[in-house]
């Protein structure tokens, strides 16, 4: 994309702000895991934490989240889902109300393995997985037999923006008055 995707904007808010605001409805605290020095994004309303320095990729951010999380649960979302709404967190939470330690989002037949809610008891498993040199999210998630949570009724919620065309589509969807991608003030 040529830029830090977290800082791309839709309707006057960065992807990072949009995701953090959507999560703040269902989370006590929003942590922004970054490979940069904490504070570099400049959003004082959200705590920035440094990815676990010994590792790389999304799992390094998840491990940092587990390390800093004061709650029993860690709700994870990549920053490049700009149409995220509070429904994301509440639906994942509801899916585990009857038990379970890991839920992962799916929509339109595609599982989004980095879109998950994980219990803190999984931190040691993640640490061991990374210590073995593994880096892929999918195998780590699947070894814990996650609850699969279907968001097919909200397909735009998990629209991943990795291309200029996807960015334009997200911008168009965010402007729709139908409520497809509601904006939180």
Protein Blocks (a to p, Z undefined) as FASTA:
>chain_A
ZZafklpceehiafklmmmmmmmmmpcbdcdddfbdehklopakbccddddfkbgcjklm
mmmmmmmpcbfbdcdddfklmkbcfklmmmmmmmmmngcjbdcddeehiacfklccddfk
lmmmmmmmmmnopabfklmmmmnopadddfklmmmlmoccfbfklmmmmmmmmmpmnlma
ccdZZ
